[in-house]
Amino acid sequence: MLCPSHHQPATFLHGSLRPNPNNPNLGSFFPSLSLPFPPLLSRKPLLSSSFLAFDSGNQSIDPSPEEFESQIDPSRLSRRQNARSSSLLLRHFQPQHEKTQYDPVVDDEEQEEELQRKRIVDEVSLATRRVPRFPGSIDFPQAEQLDPPADLRRVVGSDDRVLKRALEVRRGVAAEILKEALQAGRLSIRYSANLVSKLPDFVDRVVIEAAAMKGVSEFSHLSFNARAKSYIQSSGAVPLVKWLKHNSMTHPQIGKGEYLGVVLVKAGPIFHRRLDTLDEIVNYLETNGVRRDWLGFVVTRCPQVLALSMEELECRVKFYLDMGMNENDFGTMVFDYPRVLGFYSMEDMNSKVQYLKEFGLSTEDVGRLLAFKPQLMGCSIEERWKPLVKYLYYLGVRRDGMRRMLMIKPMIFCVDLETTIAPKVRFLQDIGIKSEAIGGVLVKFPPILTYSLYKKIRPVVIFLMTKAGVTQKDIGKVIALDPQLVGCHIIQKLEINVKYFLSLGVRLQLLGEMIADFPMLLRYNLDVLRPKYRFFSYSLDGRIVPRHKILVENRINFKLRYMLAVSDEEFNQRVQVAIEKRKRFESAGTYVELPDSESTDMTPVAS
């Protein structure tokens, strides 16, 4: 810096411009400034404004606010480092009547907006900027994933948000206390963690009961943690969990504690039952065919079994045993569908059994039917069975046909009518089967209603039309005559038989006509289809031609094995028996069915 005695226009002090008091052009630099500032300010130039000036005599006068305002033109102040300090100084010396009037309402609104802005900024700052990914994943972040979250205050009020946050904290505390209680009962850490994760309803119950205990004088002075721990101990949840785990060790998923939460929540008043009573229930089920290895599976699928009294349990078991079931059938039925024992009421089960008897089934038949398909007990009469019966009756299926369908494929009475049965019936109509013949097809082969339309039925029809030579005109006839073809495997059965006939020199068109006349050709085993060369060992003039002539003259038919493979004496006896039966049939107008060994079926099927 230069001395004040040097005739310099101005002096720079700490980055600010300070006029030289000996400069005669001082008036041109600050024309309205004629008085220097106090000596206090002159001793601390770093804290002074950018326009502080000093006279040569180092004398200062404290100006009044009016004189200060009249001498300083704010428009001509330099916008430099300490310009903000200058503006604050000018505002300090501003007259009171020119200051803004204080409005408490506006100030409160501004404060509320400022607080709201700060909350939003805090939420955005807490929001994750990085999408969590597992090691080795390939993902490209999207722009919307990096956007700040929406303002939740528009949906939930601040009070509700605080309450929800407090409730989540209480839930977390209750869950940790429950984990500690399970671990204190000698359960592993992983087992306890898996179990508590499956018990959100019970955790909420602990929170509610612990809060309710606050009003009891005995627990009013305790903290929430102490009250929650006291309730868990009094509920008996830990001993019950240990008992269930002991009876479910063979089931791997239950052994990890993944399904015990479902049992505890759905079992009803199981917390208030003694362990001796539960052991009695388990022993009774074991004596009636339910293996101990199956109990974990049964209890998991139907926890209501543990809530039954012994009288009610004995009544339900007797209900099924009276229908002719033995212990093995009963145990298998309970294992396949545990809800059949403890979920439905006795009135509901009785009504379903009576409805099944209306198809002509006896009590023993119903017992065998339920042992084979216990899921029938889970079907509704009004919503499932009655609409199906009306639909089958409309297709021409009578009561005997429904009984056959029920005994062969009871699953038909458990599937949905609109989504499973009706589309298959419409497909059969579309391929050319007449409406009056569809009922016979369903009765002849009921499993066709349970096959997949697009994975089983349609592929077989397409194979018959493209690979077996069946025309579109005859495909409906083929399926109507032998619907069992739909159940044959294309690669392992149908294709092998088709290739065999083609290898014999049968043209594809002729093969299609053969299948249309006799569809069972594709279901025979190759051992049956291959020629029987032993018949060529017989003499043509001595046995084959004479015996064939006798059959033609007497208008009877024998299979090849009854025609050629027997002696002359046995052949003549068979011929006489067949002639007598034919005469009785012609005289009486009735037909007497021959035994299988003496059947006169014209179909040359050799063994």
C-alpha positions as CSV (number, residue, x, y, z in Angstrom):
1,M,0.0,0.0,0.0
2,L,1.1,3.6,-0.6
3,C,1.2,6.2,2.1
4,P,-1.5,8.8,2.4
5,S,1.1,11.5,1.7
6,H,1.6,10.2,-1.8
7,H,-0.7,11.7,-4.3
8,Q,-2.5,8.7,-5.4
9,P,-6.2,8.7,-6.4
10,A,-7.3,5.9,-4.1
11,T,-6.0,3.2,-1.8
12,F,-7.0,-0.5,-1.8
13,L,-7.6,-2.0,1.6
14,H,-8.4,-5.7,1.9
15,G,-9.9,-5.9,-1.5
16,S,-12.1,-2.7,-1.1
17,L,-11.6,0.7,-2.6
18,R,-10.7,3.4,0.0
19,P,-10.5,7.0,-1.1
20,N,-7.3,9.0,-0.3
21,P,-8.2,11.9,2.0
22,N,-5.4,14.1,0.5
23,N,-6.8,13.6,-3.0
24,P,-8.4,16.8,-4.2
25,N,-10.7,14.7,-6.4
26,L,-12.4,13.2,-3.5
27,G,-15.5,15.1,-4.1
28,S,-15.8,13.8,-7.5
29,F,-15.4,10.2,-6.3
30,F,-18.0,10.6,-3.5
31,P,-19.8,13.9,-4.1
32,S,-22.3,13.4,-1.3
33,L,-19.7,12.3,1.2
34,S,-18.0,15.1,3.2
35,L,-17.6,13.7,6.7
36,P,-15.4,10.9,7.8
37,F,-16.5,7.9,9.8
38,P,-15.8,7.2,13.5
39,P,-12.3,6.3,14.6
40,L,-13.6,3.0,15.9
41,L,-14.3,1.9,12.4
42,S,-11.0,3.3,11.2
43,R,-9.1,1.1,13.6
44,K,-10.7,-2.1,12.0
45,P,-10.6,-1.6,8.3
46,L,-11.3,-5.3,7.6
47,L,-14.7,-5.0,9.1
48,S,-15.6,-1.8,7.4
49,S,-17.7,-1.3,4.3
50,S,-16.2,-0.7,0.9
51,F,-16.9,3.0,1.0
52,L,-15.2,4.0,4.3
53,A,-13.2,7.2,3.9
54,F,-10.8,8.9,6.3
55,D,-9.7,12.5,6.6
56,S,-6.1,13.7,7.1
57,G,-6.8,14.9,10.6
58,N,-8.0,11.5,11.7
59,Q,-11.1,13.1,13.2
60,S,-14.5,11.5,13.0
61,I,-18.1,12.6,13.5
62,D,-21.0,10.3,14.1
63,P,-23.6,11.4,11.6
64,S,-27.3,11.2,12.2
65,P,-29.5,8.8,10.2
66,E,-31.0,11.7,8.2
67,E,-27.6,13.1,7.3
68,F,-26.2,9.6,6.5
69,E,-29.1,8.9,4.1
70,S,-28.8,12.3,2.5
71,Q,-25.1,11.9,1.9
72,I,-25.1,8.3,0.5
73,D,-26.6,7.4,-2.8
74,P,-27.3,3.7,-2.8
75,S,-27.5,3.5,-6.5
76,R,-23.8,4.6,-6.8
77,L,-22.4,2.0,-4.4
78,S,-20.0,-0.5,-5.9
79,R,-21.2,-4.2,-6.0
80,R,-18.0,-5.6,-4.5
81,Q,-17.0,-8.0,-1.7
82,N,-18.7,-6.2,1.2
83,A,-21.7,-5.0,-0.7
84,R,-24.0,-7.1,1.4
85,S,-22.7,-5.5,4.6
86,S,-23.4,-2.1,3.1
87,S,-26.9,-3.0,2.3
88,L,-27.5,-4.2,5.8
89,L,-26.1,-1.0,7.2
90,L,-28.3,1.1,5.0
91,R,-31.3,-1.0,6.1
92,H,-30.3,-0.4,9.7
93,F,-30.4,3.4,9.3
94,Q,-33.6,3.4,7.3
95,P,-36.4,5.4,8.9
96,Q,-39.0,3.6,10.9
97,H,-42.0,4.9,8.9
98,E,-40.5,3.4,5.7
99,K,-40.0,-0.1,7.1
100,T,-42.5,-2.9,6.2
101,Q,-45.3,-3.3,8.5
102,Y,-45.3,-6.6,10.4
103,D,-48.2,-8.9,9.5
104,P,-48.4,-11.9,11.8
105,V,-50.7,-13.9,9.4
106,V,-48.3,-13.5,6.5
107,D,-45.4,-14.4,8.7
108,D,-47.1,-17.6,9.9
109,E,-47.8,-18.6,6.3
110,E,-44.3,-18.0,5.3
111,Q,-43.0,-20.0,8.2
112,E,-45.4,-22.9,7.4
113,E,-44.2,-22.9,3.8
114,E,-40.6,-22.9,4.8
115,L,-41.1,-25.8,7.2
116,Q,-43.0,-27.7,4.5
117,R,-40.2,-27.1,2.1
118,K,-37.6,-28.3,4.6
119,R,-39.6,-31.5,5.2
120,I,-39.8,-32.2,1.5
121,V,-36.0,-31.6,1.2
122,D,-35.4,-33.9,4.1
123,E,-37.5,-36.7,2.5
124,V,-35.8,-36.3,-0.8
125,S,-32.4,-36.4,0.8
126,L,-33.3,-39.6,2.7
127,A,-34.7,-41.2,-0.5
128,T,-32.3,-43.7,-2.1
129,R,-30.4,-42.6,-5.1
130,R,-29.2,-46.1,-6.0
131,V,-31.4,-49.0,-7.0
132,P,-30.4,-52.1,-5.0
133,R,-29.2,-54.9,-7.1
134,F,-27.8,-58.3,-6.3
135,P,-24.3,-59.2,-7.4
136,G,-24.0,-60.2,-11.1
137,S,-27.3,-58.6,-12.1
138,I,-27.5,-56.7,-15.4
139,D,-29.8,-53.7,-15.2
140,F,-30.0,-50.2,-16.5
141,P,-31.4,-47.5,-14.2
142,Q,-34.4,-45.6,-15.5
143,A,-35.0,-42.0,-15.2
144,E,-38.1,-42.3,-13.1
145,Q,-36.2,-44.4,-10.6
146,L,-34.0,-41.4,-9.8
147,D,-36.9,-39.0,-9.3
148,P,-37.6,-37.8,-5.8
149,P,-40.6,-39.4,-4.1
150,A,-44.0,-37.8,-4.2
151,D,-45.1,-35.6,-1.3
152,L,-46.8,-38.0,1.0
153,R,-48.5,-35.2,2.9
154,R,-51.0,-34.8,0.1
155,V,-52.3,-38.4,0.8
156,V,-51.7,-38.8,4.6
157,G,-51.9,-36.0,7.1
158,S,-48.9,-35.3,9.3
159,D,-50.7,-36.7,12.4
160,D,-51.6,-39.9,10.7
161,R,-48.1,-40.3,9.4
162,V,-46.7,-39.9,12.9
163,L,-49.1,-42.4,14.3
164,K,-48.2,-44.9,11.6
165,R,-44.6,-44.4,12.2
166,A,-45.1,-45.0,15.9
167,L,-47.1,-48.1,15.2
168,E,-44.4,-49.5,13.0
169,V,-41.9,-48.9,15.8
170,R,-44.1,-50.7,18.3
171,R,-44.5,-53.6,15.9
172,G,-40.7,-53.9,15.5
173,V,-40.3,-53.8,19.3
174,A,-42.9,-56.5,19.8
175,A,-41.4,-58.7,17.1
176,E,-38.0,-58.5,18.7
177,I,-39.4,-59.3,22.1
178,L,-41.2,-62.4,20.6
179,K,-37.9,-63.5,19.0
180,E,-36.1,-63.2,22.3
181,A,-38.9,-65.2,24.0
182,L,-38.6,-68.0,21.4
183,Q,-34.8,-68.1,21.7
184,A,-35.2,-68.3,25.5
185,G,-37.3,-71.4,24.9
186,R,-34.3,-73.1,23.2
187,L,-35.3,-72.4,19.7
188,S,-32.7,-71.4,17.1
189,I,-32.2,-67.9,15.9
190,R,-33.1,-68.8,12.4
191,Y,-36.1,-70.7,13.4
192,S,-37.4,-67.8,15.6
193,A,-36.8,-65.3,12.8
194,N,-38.7,-67.3,10.2
195,L,-41.5,-68.0,12.6
196,V,-41.9,-64.3,13.6
197,S,-41.9,-63.3,10.0
198,K,-44.9,-65.5,9.5
199,L,-46.8,-64.1,12.5
200,P,-47.7,-60.5,11.6
201,D,-51.2,-60.9,13.0
202,F,-49.9,-62.3,16.3
203,V,-47.4,-59.4,16.5
204,D,-50.3,-57.0,16.1
205,R,-52.1,-58.8,18.8
206,V,-49.2,-58.4,21.2
207,V,-49.1,-54.7,20.4
208,I,-52.8,-54.3,21.1
209,E,-52.8,-56.3,24.3
210,A,-49.7,-54.5,25.6
211,A,-51.4,-51.2,25.0
212,A,-54.6,-52.4,26.7
213,M,-52.6,-53.5,29.8
214,K,-51.6,-49.8,30.3
215,G,-55.1,-49.3,31.8
216,V,-54.6,-52.0,34.4
217,S,-53.2,-50.7,37.6
218,E,-50.9,-53.7,38.0
219,F,-49.1,-52.9,34.7
220,S,-49.6,-49.1,34.4
221,H,-46.2,-48.3,35.7
222,L,-44.4,-50.7,33.4
223,S,-42.9,-49.8,30.0
224,F,-44.3,-51.1,26.7
225,N,-41.5,-53.7,26.5
226,A,-42.3,-55.1,29.9
227,R,-46.0,-55.3,29.1
228,A,-45.4,-57.0,25.8
229,K,-43.1,-59.5,27.4
230,S,-45.6,-60.2,30.1
231,Y,-48.4,-60.9,27.6
232,I,-46.2,-63.3,25.5
233,Q,-45.4,-65.3,28.7
234,S,-49.0,-65.4,29.8
235,S,-50.3,-66.4,26.3
236,G,-48.3,-69.7,26.3
237,A,-47.2,-69.2,22.7
238,V,-43.6,-70.4,23.3
239,P,-44.6,-73.9,24.7
240,L,-47.2,-74.3,22.0
241,V,-44.6,-73.5,19.3
242,K,-42.3,-76.1,20.8
243,W,-45.1,-78.7,20.8
244,L,-46.0,-78.0,17.2
245,K,-42.4,-78.2,16.2
246,H,-41.9,-81.5,18.0
247,N,-44.9,-83.0,16.1
248,S,-43.9,-81.5,12.7
249,M,-40.2,-82.3,12.5
250,T,-40.6,-84.7,9.5
251,H,-42.0,-82.0,7.3
252,P,-39.0,-80.0,6.1
253,Q,-40.9,-76.7,5.5
254,I,-42.5,-76.8,8.9
255,G,-39.2,-77.8,10.5
256,K,-37.8,-74.4,9.3
257,G,-40.7,-72.6,10.9
258,E,-42.2,-71.3,7.7
259,Y,-45.8,-72.6,8.2
260,L,-46.2,-72.5,12.0
261,G,-47.3,-68.9,11.8
262,V,-50.3,-70.0,9.7
263,V,-51.1,-72.6,12.3
264,L,-51.0,-70.2,15.2
265,V,-53.1,-67.6,13.4
266,K,-55.8,-70.0,12.0
267,A,-56.1,-72.5,14.8
268,G,-58.6,-70.4,16.8
269,P,-58.5,-70.8,20.6
270,I,-55.4,-73.0,20.5
271,F,-53.5,-70.8,22.9
272,H,-55.9,-71.7,25.7
273,R,-55.7,-75.4,25.3
274,R,-53.5,-77.7,27.4
275,L,-50.7,-79.6,25.9
276,D,-52.1,-82.8,27.3
277,T,-55.3,-82.3,25.3
278,L,-53.3,-81.7,22.1
279,D,-51.3,-84.9,22.8
280,E,-54.6,-86.8,23.2
281,I,-55.8,-85.5,19.8
282,V,-52.6,-86.6,18.1
283,N,-52.7,-90.1,19.7
284,Y,-56.3,-90.6,18.7
285,L,-55.6,-89.7,15.0
286,E,-52.6,-92.0,15.0
287,T,-54.7,-94.9,16.3
288,N,-57.2,-94.4,13.4
289,G,-54.7,-94.6,10.5
290,V,-53.0,-91.1,10.4
291,R,-49.3,-91.7,10.7
292,R,-47.3,-89.6,13.0
293,D,-45.1,-88.6,10.1
294,W,-48.1,-87.0,8.4
295,L,-49.3,-85.0,11.4
296,G,-47.2,-82.0,10.5
297,F,-48.7,-81.9,7.0
298,V,-52.2,-82.4,8.4
299,V,-51.9,-79.7,11.0
300,T,-50.4,-77.2,8.6
301,R,-53.2,-77.7,6.0
302,C,-56.0,-77.8,8.6
303,P,-55.0,-76.1,11.9
304,Q,-58.7,-76.3,13.0
305,V,-58.1,-80.0,13.9
306,L,-56.2,-78.9,17.0
307,A,-59.2,-76.7,18.1
308,L,-61.7,-79.6,18.1
309,S,-62.8,-81.2,21.3
310,M,-62.3,-84.9,21.7
311,E,-66.1,-85.6,21.5
312,E,-66.4,-83.7,18.2
313,L,-63.3,-85.3,16.8
314,E,-64.6,-88.8,17.6
315,C,-67.9,-87.9,16.0
316,R,-66.2,-86.8,12.8
317,V,-64.0,-89.9,12.6
318,K,-67.0,-92.2,13.2
319,F,-68.8,-90.4,10.4
320,Y,-66.3,-91.6,7.9
321,L,-65.6,-95.0,9.4
322,D,-69.4,-95.8,9.3
323,M,-69.3,-95.5,5.5
324,G,-67.1,-98.6,5.2
325,M,-63.7,-97.0,5.4
326,N,-60.9,-98.9,7.1
327,E,-58.1,-97.3,9.0
328,N,-55.8,-97.2,6.0
329,D,-58.4,-95.5,3.8
330,F,-59.2,-93.0,6.5
331,G,-55.5,-92.1,7.1
332,T,-54.8,-91.7,3.4
333,M,-57.9,-89.5,3.0
334,V,-56.9,-87.2,5.8
335,F,-53.4,-86.9,4.4
336,D,-54.6,-86.1,0.9
337,Y,-57.2,-83.5,2.1
338,P,-56.9,-82.6,5.8
339,R,-59.7,-80.1,5.6
340,V,-62.1,-83.0,5.2
341,L,-61.7,-83.7,9.0
342,G,-61.8,-80.4,10.8
343,F,-62.8,-77.6,8.4
344,Y,-66.4,-78.3,7.5
345,S,-69.4,-78.6,9.8
346,M,-71.3,-81.9,10.3
347,E,-74.4,-80.5,8.7
348,D,-72.5,-79.6,5.6
349,M,-70.9,-83.0,5.3
350,N,-74.2,-84.9,5.9
351,S,-75.9,-82.9,3.1
352,K,-73.1,-83.6,0.6
353,V,-73.2,-87.3,1.4
354,Q,-77.0,-87.4,0.9
355,Y,-76.7,-85.5,-2.4
356,L,-74.1,-88.1,-3.7
357,K,-76.5,-90.9,-2.8
358,E,-79.1,-89.4,-5.1
359,F,-77.1,-90.6,-8.1
360,G,-77.8,-94.2,-7.0
361,L,-74.7,-94.7,-4.9
362,S,-74.8,-96.8,-1.7
363,T,-73.2,-95.7,1.6
364,E,-70.2,-98.0,0.9
365,D,-69.9,-96.5,-2.6
366,V,-69.8,-93.0,-1.2
367,G,-67.2,-94.1,1.4
368,R,-65.0,-95.5,-1.4
369,L,-65.6,-92.4,-3.5
370,L,-64.5,-90.0,-0.7
371,A,-61.5,-92.2,0.2
372,F,-60.4,-91.9,-3.5
373,K,-61.3,-88.2,-4.0
374,P,-61.9,-86.4,-0.6
375,Q,-61.8,-83.0,-2.4
376,L,-65.5,-83.6,-3.1
377,M,-66.2,-82.5,0.4
378,G,-64.8,-79.1,-0.5
379,C,-67.3,-78.5,-3.4
380,S,-70.4,-76.5,-2.9
381,I,-73.7,-78.2,-3.8
382,E,-75.4,-75.0,-5.0
383,E,-72.5,-73.4,-6.8
384,R,-70.7,-76.5,-8.2
385,W,-72.8,-79.6,-8.4
386,K,-76.3,-78.5,-9.3
387,P,-75.1,-76.4,-12.3
388,L,-73.0,-79.3,-13.6
389,V,-75.9,-81.8,-13.2
390,K,-78.2,-79.5,-15.2
391,Y,-75.6,-79.1,-17.9
392,L,-75.0,-82.8,-18.2
393,Y,-78.7,-83.5,-18.3
394,Y,-79.0,-80.9,-21.2
395,L,-76.3,-82.9,-23.1
396,G,-78.3,-86.1,-22.7
397,V,-76.5,-87.7,-19.8
398,R,-79.0,-89.4,-17.4
399,R,-78.5,-90.5,-13.8
400,D,-76.8,-93.8,-14.6
401,G,-74.4,-92.0,-16.8
402,M,-73.6,-89.4,-14.1
403,R,-73.0,-92.2,-11.6
404,R,-70.6,-93.8,-14.0
405,M,-68.8,-90.5,-14.6
406,L,-68.7,-89.9,-10.8
407,M,-67.2,-93.3,-10.1
408,I,-64.7,-93.3,-12.9
409,K,-63.6,-89.7,-12.7
410,P,-64.9,-87.9,-9.6
411,M,-62.6,-85.0,-10.4
412,I,-65.3,-83.8,-13.0
413,F,-67.5,-82.7,-10.1
414,C,-64.7,-80.6,-8.6
415,V,-63.6,-78.6,-11.7
416,D,-65.2,-75.3,-12.9
417,L,-68.0,-75.6,-15.4
418,E,-67.4,-72.4,-17.4
419,T,-63.7,-72.6,-17.7
420,T,-63.0,-76.3,-17.9
421,I,-66.0,-78.4,-19.1
422,A,-67.9,-76.1,-21.4
423,P,-64.9,-75.3,-23.7
424,K,-64.2,-79.0,-24.3
425,V,-67.8,-79.7,-25.2
426,R,-67.8,-76.8,-27.7
427,F,-64.7,-78.2,-29.2
428,L,-66.3,-81.6,-29.7
429,Q,-69.2,-79.9,-31.4
430,D,-66.9,-78.0,-33.6
431,I,-65.1,-81.1,-35.0
432,G,-68.4,-82.6,-36.1
433,I,-69.8,-84.6,-33.2
434,K,-73.6,-84.2,-33.0
435,S,-75.1,-82.7,-29.9
436,E,-77.1,-85.8,-29.1
437,A,-74.0,-87.9,-29.3
438,I,-71.8,-85.8,-27.0
439,G,-73.5,-87.3,-23.9
440,G,-72.5,-90.8,-25.0
441,V,-68.9,-89.7,-25.6
442,L,-68.7,-88.2,-22.1
443,V,-70.2,-91.3,-20.5
444,K,-68.0,-93.7,-22.5
445,F,-64.8,-91.8,-21.6
446,P,-65.3,-89.3,-18.7
447,P,-61.5,-88.4,-18.4
448,I,-61.8,-86.4,-21.6
449,L,-63.3,-83.6,-19.6
450,T,-60.2,-83.3,-17.4
451,Y,-57.7,-83.3,-20.2
452,S,-56.1,-80.1,-21.3
453,L,-57.8,-78.8,-24.5
454,Y,-54.6,-77.2,-26.0
455,K,-52.0,-79.7,-24.7
456,K,-53.9,-83.0,-25.1
457,I,-57.1,-83.0,-27.0
458,R,-56.3,-80.7,-29.9
459,P,-52.8,-82.2,-30.6
460,V,-54.4,-85.7,-30.9
461,V,-57.1,-84.5,-33.3
462,I,-54.4,-82.7,-35.4
463,F,-52.3,-85.8,-35.5
464,L,-55.2,-88.0,-36.7
465,M,-56.0,-85.5,-39.5
466,T,-52.4,-84.8,-40.7
467,K,-50.4,-88.1,-40.0
468,A,-53.1,-90.8,-39.9
469,G,-55.1,-89.9,-42.9
470,V,-58.4,-89.2,-41.2
471,T,-60.4,-86.6,-43.1
472,Q,-62.2,-83.6,-41.6
473,K,-65.5,-85.3,-42.4
474,D,-64.6,-88.5,-40.4
475,I,-62.8,-87.0,-37.5
476,G,-65.9,-86.4,-35.5
477,K,-67.0,-90.0,-36.2
478,V,-63.6,-91.4,-35.0
479,I,-63.7,-89.5,-31.7
480,A,-67.3,-90.4,-31.1
481,L,-66.7,-94.2,-31.7
482,D,-63.5,-94.4,-29.7
483,P,-62.9,-91.3,-27.4
484,Q,-60.2,-93.3,-25.7
485,L,-57.9,-92.2,-28.5
486,V,-57.7,-88.8,-26.9
487,G,-56.0,-90.4,-23.9
488,C,-53.3,-92.2,-26.0
489,H,-49.8,-90.8,-26.1
490,I,-48.9,-89.5,-29.6
491,I,-45.3,-90.4,-29.7
492,Q,-45.3,-93.6,-27.7
493,K,-48.6,-95.1,-29.1
494,L,-50.4,-93.5,-32.0
495,E,-47.3,-92.7,-34.1
496,I,-45.9,-96.2,-33.7
497,N,-49.1,-97.9,-34.9
498,V,-49.4,-95.5,-37.8
499,K,-45.9,-96.2,-38.9
500,Y,-46.5,-100.0,-38.6
501,F,-49.5,-99.9,-41.0
502,L,-47.6,-97.7,-43.4
503,S,-44.7,-100.1,-43.4
504,L,-47.1,-102.9,-44.5
505,G,-47.8,-100.9,-47.7
506,V,-51.1,-99.4,-46.6
507,R,-51.7,-96.1,-48.2
508,L,-52.3,-93.1,-46.0
509,Q,-55.8,-92.5,-47.5
510,L,-56.8,-96.2,-47.0
511,L,-55.4,-96.1,-43.5
512,G,-57.7,-93.1,-42.7
513,E,-60.7,-95.1,-44.0
514,M,-59.7,-98.1,-41.8
515,I,-59.4,-95.9,-38.7
516,A,-62.8,-94.3,-39.5
517,D,-64.4,-97.7,-39.6
518,F,-62.5,-99.2,-36.7
519,P,-60.6,-96.6,-34.6
520,M,-59.4,-99.2,-32.1
521,L,-56.7,-100.2,-34.6
522,L,-54.6,-97.4,-33.2
523,R,-54.9,-98.6,-29.6
524,Y,-53.9,-102.2,-30.2
525,N,-50.5,-103.4,-29.2
526,L,-48.1,-104.3,-32.0
527,D,-48.1,-107.9,-30.7
528,V,-51.8,-108.2,-31.5
529,L,-51.4,-106.5,-34.9
530,R,-48.5,-108.7,-36.1
531,P,-49.5,-111.7,-38.2
532,K,-49.9,-115.1,-36.4
533,Y,-47.7,-117.4,-38.5
534,R,-48.8,-120.5,-36.6
535,F,-52.1,-120.4,-38.5
536,F,-50.2,-120.9,-41.8
537,S,-48.8,-124.2,-40.5
538,Y,-52.3,-125.8,-40.8
539,S,-53.2,-127.6,-44.0
540,L,-55.2,-125.4,-46.3
541,D,-57.2,-128.3,-47.9
542,G,-57.3,-130.6,-44.9
543,R,-58.4,-128.1,-42.2
544,I,-58.8,-124.4,-43.2
545,V,-61.1,-124.8,-46.2
546,P,-63.4,-127.6,-44.8
547,R,-64.0,-125.9,-41.5
548,H,-64.6,-122.5,-43.2
549,K,-67.2,-124.2,-45.4
550,I,-69.0,-125.6,-42.4
551,L,-69.2,-122.2,-40.7
552,V,-70.6,-120.6,-43.8
553,E,-73.3,-123.3,-44.4
554,N,-74.5,-123.0,-40.8
555,R,-74.3,-119.2,-40.7
556,I,-72.1,-119.0,-37.7
557,N,-68.8,-117.3,-37.0
558,F,-65.8,-118.3,-34.9
559,K,-62.5,-116.6,-34.1
560,L,-59.5,-118.1,-35.7
561,R,-58.2,-119.7,-32.5
562,Y,-61.6,-121.5,-32.0
563,M,-61.8,-122.4,-35.7
564,L,-58.3,-123.8,-36.4
565,A,-56.5,-124.4,-33.1
566,V,-58.8,-127.1,-31.8
567,S,-59.3,-130.7,-32.7
568,D,-62.0,-132.0,-35.1
569,E,-64.1,-133.4,-32.2
570,E,-64.0,-130.1,-30.2
571,F,-64.7,-128.1,-33.3
572,N,-67.8,-130.2,-34.1
573,Q,-69.1,-129.7,-30.5
574,R,-68.7,-126.0,-30.7
575,V,-70.5,-126.0,-34.0
576,Q,-73.5,-127.9,-32.6
577,V,-73.8,-125.6,-29.6
578,A,-73.7,-122.5,-31.8
579,I,-76.4,-124.0,-34.1
580,E,-78.7,-124.7,-31.2
581,K,-78.3,-121.1,-29.8
582,R,-79.0,-119.7,-33.3
583,K,-82.2,-121.7,-33.6
584,R,-83.4,-120.6,-30.2
585,F,-82.7,-117.0,-31.1
586,E,-84.7,-117.3,-34.3
587,S,-87.6,-119.0,-32.7
588,A,-87.9,-116.9,-29.6
589,G,-86.9,-113.6,-31.1
590,T,-84.3,-113.1,-28.3
591,Y,-80.6,-113.2,-28.2
592,V,-78.7,-115.4,-25.8
593,E,-75.2,-114.1,-25.2
594,L,-72.5,-116.6,-25.6
595,P,-69.7,-117.1,-23.1
596,D,-66.4,-115.4,-23.9
597,S,-64.8,-118.7,-24.7
598,E,-67.5,-119.5,-27.3
599,S,-68.2,-116.1,-28.6
600,T,-69.1,-115.9,-32.3
601,D,-67.7,-112.4,-32.8
602,M,-66.7,-111.9,-36.4
603,T,-63.8,-109.7,-35.4
604,P,-60.7,-111.8,-36.2
605,V,-58.7,-110.8,-33.2
606,A,-56.1,-113.5,-32.3
607,S,-54.2,-113.7,-29.2
